[in-house]
Amino acid sequence: MTQLLGREPGQGGLVDVYRHLHPREEAAAYTWWSNRGQAWANNVGWRIDYHLATPALAATARQASVYKAQRFSDHAPLSIAYDFGL
């Protein structure tokens, strides 16, 4: 991931789109929770699911969210809304 993203934003050639849209948000960015110790209930998890994009595509991203309204597994879907034409 460090090679893809670089140590500074955009340095590795790709952009973490969620972090681009939410640079300071931490807890809401979790996409995985252990099945032990009430991790889901306490929102103690890891962000292991990403949308990586070129800087030009990342610039068209308008909204990013982690769907937590319903629990399907130990992962939650990460979705990004882009504003570009095909």
C-alpha positions, 0 to 999 in steps of 0.5 A: 500500500505504501508503494501504491499510495506513497508516504505523502498523498499522491506520491505513489501515483494513486489516491486513497479516495475515502481519505481524500474526501475525509482527511480527518475522519477515523472511526467512521472509516472502519470497514472490518471488525473482529468477531471478538470483544464486542468490536462491532458494538464498540466500533473498534475496527480496521479500515482494510477496504479501499478505493484507489484511483488515479489523481484525475479520477479521485478529483471527480469523487463526490461522496464516500461512505461505509454502509453500517446500517445493516451487518452482513459479515465482519466487513462493511461495504465502502462506496464512492460516488464519482461525478464523471461522464462515460 
